[in-house]
Amino acid sequence: MNFEPLIERKRARFAELEAALGSPDLFSDAARAREVGREHARLRELLELWEEFSTNEKNLIESRDLSNAEDAELAELAASELPDLESKNETLGRDLQIALLPPEPGEDRDAIVEIRAGTGGEEAALFAADLYRMYCRYAEANALRVETLDSNPSGLGGFREVTFRLNGDSVFRKMRYESGVHRVQRVPSTESQGRIHTSTATVAVLPEAEEVDFELRPQDLRIEVCRAGGPGGQGVNTTDSAVQVLHIPTGKIVRCQDGRSQQQNKERALQVLRSRLLEEKQREEAEKYSAHRKSLIGSGGREEKIRTYNFPQNRVTDHRIGMTLHSLDRFLEGDVQEMLDALFNSDIQQRLADAEAV
């Protein structure tokens, strides 16, 4: 595949962005400056990858020519370099194809993750807590920062629902495939007969929205304050610090109580609301323009049972790509990178196939 015409267009765009970043006027608009900075960083990585690919391809061509040289020793040396150069060329070529794909909406942003207990009563709430702990362990191992925005604990130490932010490098791109219904099969601690129960929890991963992404008009909001619930401590139950926001046009309600002040909870609630509205808008646009796309990953909708956690067999299975790992114990300790990588690669393969079909 000849990448050069596209690379030339990317170079021209990179020069435009360089000029924009050199203008002090850009930084009068913080949102615009962030977008320009993100695009500039993506293109810089792409052009660096292209230079590496080009250099390797030149070396490969030279080694192929030299492998047919009359000087036997020189030909043997060149021929011995060919396997590594060919393998590197294939890898860099695929990486280049991936880098040339249009970025998915919000993929370089932080993520807001919402976990809710599904069917299964108290056992579902305990499973929701297990998932929350799993993602916290994953974040800790990958230098991501976790900020709990809201939680609704259950009586036995689980969560009816919990919402948190993951902050770091391109978090949404790493976590987006976790959206959907997660199913657990195990013997609950409350089960006296030793029977295996099946429970579920839903996970929604949203790209963190910025104020410019979705304008929240004051007349469309009903904001109420109330006394926070929960286990108490630090005065959480003694002040009217919890905030509930109703978005009147859509009927969406967001409640935050884990912040230390009413203002902090209000800001967090509005942030979650923007992200939910942005995710819904992006989903509608994707369905409108990409209804024909049949992705291996699926839509990530909450109605889909994307993964099963089977405790008796120490097994975790992702149904979208048919991948099974017999290391559920480590998986729940945050060792989920292998699964995330497999989901990412499956999605990339489908996107590359779609791009080649156009």
C-alpha angles and dihedrals in degrees: 000000000000108000097172100094091051092044090053090055090049090051091052091049091047089054090052091052092047089055092047092051089052092057116090089208090071093068093058085078106053095188093051090047090054093050092048090048093051094048091046091053092048093050093046090055090046094051092046089052090049091053091051091048092048093049092049092048091052090050090049093052092047092049091050090052093046092048086069094048121128090237100089095201093050091046091051092049092049092047091052090058095052100083093054093044092048092048092048091047091054092048094047091046091055092045088051092052090051092048090051093056113105109261116256115244112281095352094139094051134095117266135237111208124199120191121187131181111244130185116346106064116229092359090058089052090052090050090051087055090050090054092048090051090047092055091045090054090048090050092049092052092049100044094251121146120232121207117181110219102180139349139183108200123205126223098263099047100278131113128249083195139344131186124196142163124235113206124193145080112339091329096167091056089055098042105035094096092063092077113112143055116322115200127203128198115193145114107273119228087241093056111104097181096056093241121156114242128198118220135165143211128190124227123197119187114195130184107244108255125222125216092257092055095065125010114217108205114210091230089059094056133079110193121192131179125209142161113289119243129208137083096326129224130137091038094293092139097043103060134059092244103130115101128203120192124195118196099210099201094055102023091233115154126200124185126190126182108149096087122096096240141032091246093052091050091048092052091048093048092051090048092053091045092052090050093050092049092046092050091050091049092049092047092052091050092047091051091048097050102028106037088127094058112105103193125194087221097055127216095295088235117165092240091067120091096220101170142018124209108201111189100185090057096035085233135143119190128188106206096198094067100018093241120155127188122189093208105084091146092060092039092059088050088064100269092134101124095103091056093045091050092050092050091048092050092049091051092048092050090053093047091049090050090050091049092051091049093057 
